Amino acid sequence: MILLNSNAQHIFWLGRYLTRIQYLCSQFPFHNNQSALQYAHAFCLPAFDASSLNSLLLDAEQPSSFTQQFKHAKDNVQDLRGVFSAKAYAELNQLIKNATENSAYICDVAGECQDVLEAESEFIFLFFSLGKNIEQLDRQLRLKQDRKVTLENIDKTVDLLNQIGWDRLDSAWQQLKLKPDSMNFYHFSDHIQNLFEVDV
């Protein structure tokens, strides 16, 4: 299965959004004001304590809310209708319908969507994994969390990408692996975005 760059990009961002939702679900509701403030500062969110951050995440009008993040994931799924197997697309649509009708299901649905996607073809799984791990690394750098396992996972993914012709990530990846900081992360992210925009 050969993916168009645009489809690879949708899969990548689907991995990012679902991973973002799942992490937020694991933290929500925030109880500790200090950890809530750390998260809000790291992601430039207009919250000043646990209560205000919880309210923001539940406000469907806020860009960082569960509802808005899930909407982005849903839009990516719709754009991939011709890429997923019929079974996977039907399952994802049903899960999305459940969460759209009742936002309380978003946390459960995000995890179930991941399970469906991880059973798809190796190419879909590859770009989904890239998005998932990039999202994790972004968060880990912002929140100063341990990133050893994530870096190892990205290293394996980049190696697999090299094997299918996506080898122009390697130089930027080696820099990030050597010095995993925000500057090298954004440099690597730019290289990923550039690959989605050109023929490979």
DRENPA-3360 file (N, C-alpha, C; in nm, 2 decimals, always signed):
BEGIN
1 = MILLNSNA = +0.08/-0.12/+0.00/+0.00/+0.00/+0.00/+0.09/+0.12/+0.00 ~ +0.07/+0.21/-0.10/+0.15/+0.34/-0.11/+0.06/+0.45/-0.07 ~ +0.10/+0.53/+0.03/+0.02/+0.64/+0.08/+0.06/+0.77/+0.01 ~ -0.05/+0.85/-0.03/-0.02/+0.98/-0.07/+0.03/+1.06/+0.05 ~ +0.11/+1.16/+0.02/+0.17/+1.25/+0.13/+0.06/+1.31/+0.21 ~ -0.05/+1.35/+0.15/-0.16/+1.42/+0.22/-0.23/+1.32/+0.31 ~ -0.24/+1.19/+0.27/-0.30/+1.09/+0.36/-0.20/+1.06/+0.48 ~ -0.07/+1.05/+0.45/+0.02/+1.02/+0.55/+0.02/+1.14/+0.66;
9 = QHIFWLGR = +0.00/+1.26/+0.61/-0.01/+1.37/+0.70/-0.14/+1.36/+0.79 ~ -0.25/+1.32/+0.73/-0.37/+1.31/+0.81/-0.36/+1.20/+0.92 ~ -0.29/+1.09/+0.88/-0.27/+0.98/+0.98/-0.18/+1.03/+1.09 ~ -0.07/+1.10/+1.05/+0.02/+1.16/+1.15/-0.05/+1.25/+1.25 ~ -0.14/+1.34/+1.20/-0.21/+1.43/+1.29/-0.32/+1.36/+1.37 ~ -0.37/+1.26/+1.31/-0.47/+1.18/+1.39/-0.40/+1.11/+1.51 ~ -0.28/+1.06/+1.49/-0.20/+1.01/+1.60/-0.17/+1.11/+1.70 ~ -0.14/+1.23/+1.66/-0.11/+1.34/+1.76/-0.23/+1.38/+1.84;
17 = YLTRIQYL = -0.35/+1.40/+1.77/-0.47/+1.44/+1.84/-0.52/+1.33/+1.94 ~ -0.52/+1.21/+1.90/-0.56/+1.10/+1.99/-0.47/+1.08/+2.11 ~ -0.34/+1.10/+2.09/-0.25/+1.09/+2.19/-0.26/+1.20/+2.29 ~ -0.28/+1.32/+2.24/-0.31/+1.44/+2.32/-0.43/+1.42/+2.41 ~ -0.54/+1.38/+2.35/-0.66/+1.35/+2.42/-0.64/+1.25/+2.53 ~ -0.57/+1.14/+2.50/-0.55/+1.04/+2.60/-0.47/+1.08/+2.72 ~ -0.37/+1.16/+2.69/-0.29/+1.21/+2.80/-0.37/+1.31/+2.89 ~ -0.45/+1.40/+2.83/-0.53/+1.49/+2.91/-0.63/+1.41/+2.99;
25 = CSQFPFHN = -0.69/+1.30/+2.93/-0.79/+1.22/+3.00/-0.72/+1.15/+3.12 ~ -0.59/+1.12/+3.11/-0.52/+1.05/+3.22/-0.50/+1.15/+3.34 ~ -0.50/+1.28/+3.31/-0.47/+1.39/+3.41/-0.60/+1.45/+3.46 ~ -0.71/+1.44/+3.39/-0.83/+1.51/+3.42/-0.92/+1.44/+3.52 ~ -0.98/+1.51/+3.62/-0.96/+1.65/+3.64/-0.84/+1.68/+3.72 ~ -0.78/+1.80/+3.69/-0.66/+1.84/+3.77/-0.70/+1.88/+3.91 ~ -0.63/+1.83/+4.01/-0.66/+1.86/+4.15/-0.55/+1.96/+4.21 ~ -0.43/+1.94/+4.16/-0.32/+2.01/+4.22/-0.30/+2.14/+4.14;
33 = NQSALQYA = -0.30/+2.26/+4.20/-0.29/+2.39/+4.13/-0.15/+2.40/+4.07 ~ -0.05/+2.35/+4.13/+0.08/+2.37/+4.08/+0.10/+2.29/+3.95 ~ +0.05/+2.16/+3.95/+0.07/+2.08/+3.83/-0.02/+2.14/+3.71 ~ -0.14/+2.19/+3.75/-0.23/+2.25/+3.65/-0.16/+2.37/+3.59 ~ -0.10/+2.45/+3.68/-0.03/+2.57/+3.63/+0.08/+2.54/+3.54 ~ +0.16/+2.44/+3.58/+0.27/+2.39/+3.49/+0.22/+2.35/+3.35 ~ +0.11/+2.28/+3.35/+0.06/+2.23/+3.22/+0.01/+2.35/+3.14 ~ -0.06/+2.44/+3.21/-0.12/+2.56/+3.14/-0.01/+2.64/+3.08;
41 = HAFCLPAF = +0.10/+2.67/+3.16/+0.21/+2.75/+3.11/+0.28/+2.68/+2.99 ~ +0.30/+2.55/+3.00/+0.37/+2.47/+2.90/+0.30/+2.48/+2.77 ~ +0.17/+2.48/+2.77/+0.09/+2.49/+2.64/+0.02/+2.62/+2.62 ~ +0.07/+2.72/+2.69/+0.02/+2.86/+2.67/-0.13/+2.87/+2.68 ~ -0.19/+2.80/+2.78/-0.34/+2.81/+2.80/-0.37/+2.91/+2.91 ~ -0.48/+2.98/+2.89/-0.53/+3.09/+2.98/-0.59/+3.03/+3.11 ~ -0.52/+2.96/+3.19/-0.57/+2.90/+3.31/-0.47/+2.94/+3.42 ~ -0.52/+2.95/+3.54/-0.43/+3.00/+3.65/-0.43/+2.90/+3.78;
49 = DASSLNSL = -0.52/+2.80/+3.77/-0.52/+2.70/+3.88/-0.59/+2.58/+3.82 ~ -0.61/+2.47/+3.91/-0.67/+2.35/+3.86/-0.82/+2.37/+3.82 ~ -0.89/+2.45/+3.89/-1.03/+2.47/+3.86/-1.05/+2.54/+3.72 ~ -0.97/+2.64/+3.70/-0.98/+2.72/+3.57/-0.94/+2.63/+3.45 ~ -0.83/+2.55/+3.47/-0.79/+2.46/+3.37/-0.90/+2.35/+3.34 ~ -0.96/+2.30/+3.44/-1.06/+2.20/+3.42/-1.18/+2.26/+3.34 ~ -1.21/+2.38/+3.38/-1.33/+2.45/+3.31/-1.29/+2.47/+3.16 ~ -1.17/+2.51/+3.14/-1.13/+2.54/+3.00/-1.14/+2.41/+2.92;
57 = LLDAEQPS = -1.09/+2.30/+2.97/-1.09/+2.17/+2.90/-1.23/+2.12/+2.87 ~ -1.33/+2.17/+2.95/-1.47/+2.13/+2.93/-1.55/+2.22/+2.85 ~ -1.49/+2.34/+2.82/-1.56/+2.44/+2.74/-1.54/+2.41/+2.59 ~ -1.65/+2.37/+2.53/-1.65/+2.33/+2.39/-1.60/+2.44/+2.29 ~ -1.61/+2.56/+2.34/-1.57/+2.67/+2.25/-1.42/+2.70/+2.25 ~ -1.35/+2.64/+2.35/-1.20/+2.66/+2.37/-1.12/+2.57/+2.27 ~ -1.02/+2.62/+2.20/-0.95/+2.54/+2.11/-0.88/+2.42/+2.18 ~ -0.85/+2.43/+2.30/-0.77/+2.32/+2.37/-0.87/+2.22/+2.44;
65 = SFTQQFKH = -1.00/+2.24/+2.43/-1.09/+2.16/+2.50/-1.10/+2.02/+2.44 ~ -1.15/+1.92/+2.52/-1.16/+1.79/+2.47/-1.25/+1.79/+2.34 ~ -1.35/+1.86/+2.34/-1.44/+1.86/+2.23/-1.37/+1.91/+2.10 ~ -1.30/+2.02/+2.11/-1.23/+2.07/+1.99/-1.12/+1.98/+1.94 ~ -1.04/+1.92/+2.04/-0.93/+1.83/+2.00/-0.99/+1.70/+1.93 ~ -1.11/+1.66/+1.98/-1.17/+1.54/+1.92/-1.23/+1.57/+1.78 ~ -1.27/+1.70/+1.77/-1.32/+1.74/+1.64/-1.21/+1.73/+1.53 ~ -1.09/+1.77/+1.57/-0.98/+1.77/+1.48/-0.95/+1.62/+1.44;
73 = AKDNVQDL = -0.95/+1.53/+1.54/-0.93/+1.39/+1.51/-1.04/+1.34/+1.42 ~ -1.16/+1.38/+1.44/-1.28/+1.33/+1.36/-1.26/+1.38/+1.22 ~ -1.22/+1.50/+1.20/-1.20/+1.56/+1.06/-1.09/+1.48/+0.99 ~ -0.98/+1.44/+1.06/-0.88/+1.36/+0.99/-0.93/+1.22/+0.95 ~ -1.01/+1.16/+1.04/-1.07/+1.03/+1.00/-1.16/+1.04/+0.87 ~ -1.24/+1.15/+0.86/-1.32/+1.17/+0.75/-1.24/+1.18/+0.62 ~ -1.12/+1.25/+0.63/-1.04/+1.27/+0.52/-0.97/+1.14/+0.47 ~ -0.97/+1.04/+0.56/-0.90/+0.92/+0.53/-1.00/+0.80/+0.49;
81 = RGVFSAKA = -1.12/+0.84/+0.45/-1.22/+0.74/+0.42/-1.17/+0.64/+0.32 ~ -1.10/+0.68/+0.22/-1.06/+0.59/+0.11/-0.93/+0.52/+0.14 ~ -0.87/+0.54/+0.26/-0.74/+0.48/+0.30/-0.76/+0.36/+0.40 ~ -0.85/+0.38/+0.49/-0.88/+0.28/+0.59/-0.96/+0.16/+0.53 ~ -0.94/+0.05/+0.59/-1.03/-0.07/+0.54/-1.17/-0.03/+0.58 ~ -1.27/-0.09/+0.50/-1.41/-0.06/+0.52/-1.45/-0.09/+0.67 ~ -1.39/-0.20/+0.72/-1.43/-0.24/+0.86/-1.38/-0.13/+0.96 ~ -1.25/-0.09/+0.94/-1.19/+0.01/+1.03/-1.27/+0.14/+1.02;
89 = YAELNQLI = -1.30/+0.18/+0.90/-1.37/+0.31/+0.88/-1.51/+0.31/+0.95 ~ -1.58/+0.20/+0.93/-1.71/+0.18/+1.00/-1.70/+0.19/+1.15 ~ -1.60/+0.12/+1.20/-1.58/+0.12/+1.35/-1.54/+0.26/+1.40 ~ -1.45/+0.32/+1.33/-1.41/+0.46/+1.37/-1.53/+0.55/+1.36 ~ -1.61/+0.54/+1.26/-1.73/+0.63/+1.25/-1.83/+0.61/+1.36 ~ -1.85/+0.48/+1.40/-1.94/+0.45/+1.51/-1.89/+0.51/+1.64 ~ -1.76/+0.49/+1.67/-1.69/+0.55/+1.79/-1.71/+0.70/+1.79 ~ -1.68/+0.76/+1.68/-1.69/+0.91/+1.67/-1.83/+0.95/+1.69;
97 = KNATENSA = -1.93/+0.88/+1.64/-2.07/+0.91/+1.66/-2.11/+0.91/+1.81 ~ -2.06/+0.80/+1.88/-2.08/+0.79/+2.02/-2.03/+0.91/+2.10 ~ -1.90/+0.95/+2.06/-1.84/+1.06/+2.14/-1.90/+1.20/+2.10 ~ -1.95/+1.21/+1.97/-2.01/+1.33/+1.93/-2.14/+1.35/+2.00 ~ -2.22/+1.25/+2.02/-2.35/+1.25/+2.08/-2.34/+1.27/+2.23 ~ -2.23/+1.22/+2.29/-2.21/+1.23/+2.43/-2.06/+1.26/+2.46 ~ -2.02/+1.38/+2.49/-1.88/+1.41/+2.51/-1.81/+1.34/+2.62 ~ -1.89/+1.28/+2.71/-1.84/+1.21/+2.83/-1.77/+1.08/+2.78;
105 = YICDVAGE = -1.80/+1.04/+2.66/-1.74/+0.92/+2.60/-1.60/+0.95/+2.53 ~ -1.56/+1.07/+2.52/-1.44/+1.11/+2.44/-1.32/+1.03/+2.49 ~ -1.30/+1.02/+2.62/-1.18/+0.96/+2.67/-1.18/+0.81/+2.64 ~ -1.29/+0.74/+2.65/-1.30/+0.60/+2.61/-1.28/+0.58/+2.46 ~ -1.34/+0.66/+2.38/-1.34/+0.65/+2.24/-1.20/+0.67/+2.18 ~ -1.12/+0.77/+2.24/-0.99/+0.80/+2.19/-0.90/+0.67/+2.20 ~ -0.91/+0.60/+2.31/-0.83/+0.48/+2.33/-0.88/+0.37/+2.23 ~ -1.01/+0.36/+2.21/-1.07/+0.25/+2.12/-1.03/+0.28/+1.98;
113 = CQDVLEAE = -1.03/+0.41/+1.94/-0.98/+0.45/+1.80/-0.84/+0.41/+1.78 ~ -0.75/+0.43/+1.88/-0.61/+0.38/+1.87/-0.60/+0.23/+1.84 ~ -0.69/+0.16/+1.91/-0.68/+0.01/+1.90/-0.72/-0.03/+1.75 ~ -0.82/+0.04/+1.70/-0.86/+0.01/+1.56/-0.75/+0.05/+1.46 ~ -0.69/+0.16/+1.48/-0.58/+0.21/+1.39/-0.46/+0.12/+1.39 ~ -0.43/+0.07/+1.51/-0.31/-0.01/+1.53/-0.32/-0.15/+1.46 ~ -0.45/-0.18/+1.42/-0.47/-0.31/+1.35/-0.47/-0.29/+1.20 ~ -0.45/-0.17/+1.15/-0.45/-0.14/+1.01/-0.32/-0.18/+0.95;
121 = SEFIFLFF = -0.30/-0.14/+0.82/-0.18/-0.18/+0.75/-0.05/-0.12/+0.81 ~ +0.06/-0.17/+0.78/+0.19/-0.13/+0.83/+0.22/+0.02/+0.80 ~ +0.18/+0.06/+0.69/+0.20/+0.20/+0.65/+0.12/+0.30/+0.74 ~ -0.01/+0.26/+0.76/-0.09/+0.34/+0.84/-0.04/+0.34/+0.98 ~ +0.00/+0.23/+1.03/+0.05/+0.22/+1.17/+0.18/+0.30/+1.18 ~ +0.26/+0.30/+1.08/+0.39/+0.37/+1.08/+0.37/+0.52/+1.10 ~ +0.29/+0.58/+1.02/+0.27/+0.72/+1.03/+0.18/+0.76/+1.16 ~ +0.10/+0.67/+1.20/+0.02/+0.69/+1.32/+0.12/+0.69/+1.44;
129 = SLGKNIEQ = +0.21/+0.59/+1.44/+0.31/+0.58/+1.55/+0.40/+0.71/+1.55 ~ +0.44/+0.76/+1.43/+0.52/+0.88/+1.42/+0.45/+0.99/+1.49 ~ +0.32/+1.01/+1.46/+0.24/+1.12/+1.52/+0.23/+1.10/+1.67 ~ +0.20/+0.98/+1.71/+0.18/+0.95/+1.85/+0.31/+0.98/+1.93 ~ +0.42/+0.94/+1.88/+0.55/+0.96/+1.95/+0.60/+1.10/+1.94 ~ +0.57/+1.17/+1.83/+0.60/+1.32/+1.83/+0.52/+1.40/+1.93 ~ +0.40/+1.36/+1.94/+0.31/+1.43/+2.04/+0.36/+1.40/+2.18 ~ +0.40/+1.28/+2.21/+0.45/+1.25/+2.34/+0.58/+1.32/+2.37;
137 = LDRQLRLK = +0.67/+1.33/+2.27/+0.80/+1.40/+2.29/+0.77/+1.55/+2.31 ~ +0.68/+1.60/+2.24/+0.65/+1.75/+2.25/+0.61/+1.77/+2.40 ~ +0.52/+1.69/+2.45/+0.47/+1.71/+2.59/+0.58/+1.68/+2.69 ~ +0.66/+1.58/+2.66/+0.77/+1.55/+2.76/+0.87/+1.66/+2.77 ~ +0.90/+1.73/+2.65/+1.00/+1.84/+2.65/+0.93/+1.96/+2.72 ~ +0.81/+1.99/+2.70/+0.74/+2.10/+2.76/+0.73/+2.08/+2.91 ~ +0.70/+1.96/+2.96/+0.67/+1.94/+3.10/+0.80/+1.88/+3.17 ~ +0.91/+1.87/+3.10/+1.03/+1.81/+3.15/+1.01/+1.67/+3.21;
145 = QDRKVTLE = +0.95/+1.59/+3.13/+0.92/+1.45/+3.17/+1.03/+1.36/+3.11 ~ +1.04/+1.24/+3.16/+1.14/+1.14/+3.10/+1.10/+1.11/+2.96 ~ +1.20/+1.11/+2.87/+1.17/+1.09/+2.73/+1.25/+0.98/+2.66 ~ +1.31/+0.90/+2.75/+1.40/+0.79/+2.70/+1.33/+0.69/+2.61 ~ +1.22/+0.64/+2.65/+1.14/+0.54/+2.58/+1.09/+0.60/+2.45 ~ +1.04/+0.72/+2.45/+0.99/+0.79/+2.33/+1.09/+0.81/+2.23 ~ +1.21/+0.85/+2.27/+1.32/+0.87/+2.18/+1.36/+0.73/+2.11 ~ +1.36/+0.63/+2.19/+1.39/+0.50/+2.13/+1.28/+0.46/+2.03;
153 = NIDKTVDL = +1.16/+0.49/+2.06/+1.05/+0.45/+1.97/+1.06/+0.53/+1.84 ~ +1.09/+0.66/+1.85/+1.11/+0.74/+1.73/+1.22/+0.69/+1.64 ~ +1.33/+0.65/+1.71/+1.45/+0.60/+1.64/+1.41/+0.48/+1.55 ~ +1.33/+0.39/+1.61/+1.28/+0.27/+1.53/+1.19/+0.32/+1.41 ~ +1.11/+0.42/+1.44/+1.02/+0.46/+1.34/+1.09/+0.53/+1.22 ~ +1.19/+0.61/+1.26/+1.27/+0.68/+1.15/+1.34/+0.58/+1.07 ~ +1.39/+0.47/+1.13/+1.46/+0.37/+1.06/+1.37/+0.30/+0.96 ~ +1.24/+0.27/+1.00/+1.14/+0.21/+0.91/+1.11/+0.31/+0.80;
161 = LNQIGWDR = +1.10/+0.44/+0.83/+1.07/+0.54/+0.73/+1.18/+0.54/+0.62 ~ +1.30/+0.53/+0.67/+1.42/+0.53/+0.58/+1.40/+0.42/+0.48 ~ +1.35/+0.31/+0.52/+1.34/+0.19/+0.44/+1.24/+0.20/+0.33 ~ +1.14/+0.30/+0.35/+1.04/+0.32/+0.24/+1.06/+0.45/+0.17 ~ +1.18/+0.50/+0.18/+1.22/+0.62/+0.10/+1.20/+0.76/+0.17 ~ +1.15/+0.76/+0.30/+1.14/+0.88/+0.37/+1.27/+0.90/+0.45 ~ +1.38/+0.92/+0.37/+1.51/+0.92/+0.44/+1.56/+1.06/+0.47 ~ +1.49/+1.16/+0.43/+1.54/+1.30/+0.45/+1.51/+1.35/+0.59;
169 = LDSAWQQL = +1.46/+1.26/+0.68/+1.44/+1.30/+0.82/+1.56/+1.27/+0.90 ~ +1.65/+1.19/+0.85/+1.76/+1.13/+0.93/+1.85/+1.23/+0.99 ~ +1.89/+1.33/+0.91/+1.99/+1.43/+0.96/+1.93/+1.51/+1.08 ~ +1.81/+1.55/+1.06/+1.74/+1.63/+1.17/+1.72/+1.54/+1.29 ~ +1.68/+1.42/+1.26/+1.66/+1.32/+1.37/+1.79/+1.30/+1.45 ~ +1.90/+1.28/+1.39/+2.03/+1.26/+1.46/+2.06/+1.38/+1.55 ~ +2.03/+1.50/+1.50/+2.05/+1.62/+1.59/+1.96/+1.62/+1.71 ~ +1.83/+1.58/+1.69/+1.74/+1.58/+1.80/+1.78/+1.47/+1.90;
177 = KLKPDSMN = +1.82/+1.35/+1.85/+1.85/+1.24/+1.93/+1.98/+1.28/+2.02 ~ +2.07/+1.35/+1.96/+2.19/+1.39/+2.03/+2.16/+1.49/+2.14 ~ +2.07/+1.58/+2.10/+2.04/+1.69/+2.20/+1.89/+1.71/+2.19 ~ +1.81/+1.64/+2.27/+1.67/+1.65/+2.27/+1.62/+1.77/+2.34 ~ +1.62/+1.88/+2.27/+1.56/+2.01/+2.33/+1.46/+2.07/+2.24 ~ +1.40/+2.17/+2.28/+1.29/+2.23/+2.20/+1.33/+2.28/+2.06 ~ +1.45/+2.34/+2.05/+1.50/+2.39/+1.92/+1.51/+2.28/+1.82 ~ +1.58/+2.17/+1.86/+1.60/+2.05/+1.77/+1.46/+1.98/+1.75;
185 = FYHFSDHI = +1.37/+1.99/+1.84/+1.24/+1.92/+1.82/+1.17/+2.00/+1.71 ~ +1.17/+2.13/+1.72/+1.09/+2.21/+1.62/+1.16/+2.20/+1.48 ~ +1.29/+2.18/+1.48/+1.36/+2.16/+1.35/+1.32/+2.03/+1.29 ~ +1.32/+1.93/+1.37/+1.27/+1.79/+1.33/+1.13/+1.80/+1.28 ~ +1.04/+1.86/+1.35/+0.90/+1.87/+1.32/+0.88/+1.95/+1.18 ~ +0.97/+2.05/+1.16/+0.96/+2.12/+1.03/+1.00/+2.02/+0.92 ~ +1.10/+1.94/+0.94/+1.14/+1.84/+0.84/+1.02/+1.74/+0.81 ~ +0.95/+1.70/+0.91/+0.84/+1.61/+0.89/+0.73/+1.68/+0.80;
193 = QNLFEVDV = +0.70/+1.81/+0.84/+0.60/+1.88/+0.76/+0.64/+1.90/+0.62 ~ +0.77/+1.93/+0.60/+0.82/+1.95/+0.46/+0.81/+1.82/+0.38 ~ +0.83/+1.71/+0.44/+0.81/+1.58/+0.37/+0.67/+1.56/+0.32 ~ +0.57/+1.61/+0.40/+0.43/+1.59/+0.37/+0.40/+1.68/+0.25 ~ +0.48/+1.78/+0.23/+0.44/+1.88/+0.12/+0.52/+1.86/-0.01 ~ +0.61/+1.76/-0.01/+0.68/+1.74/-0.14/+0.67/+1.60/-0.18 ~ +0.70/+1.57/-0.30/+0.70/+1.43/-0.35/+0.82/+1.36/-0.30 ~ +0.80/+1.23/-0.26/+0.91/+1.15/-0.21/+0.94/+1.03/-0.30;
% end
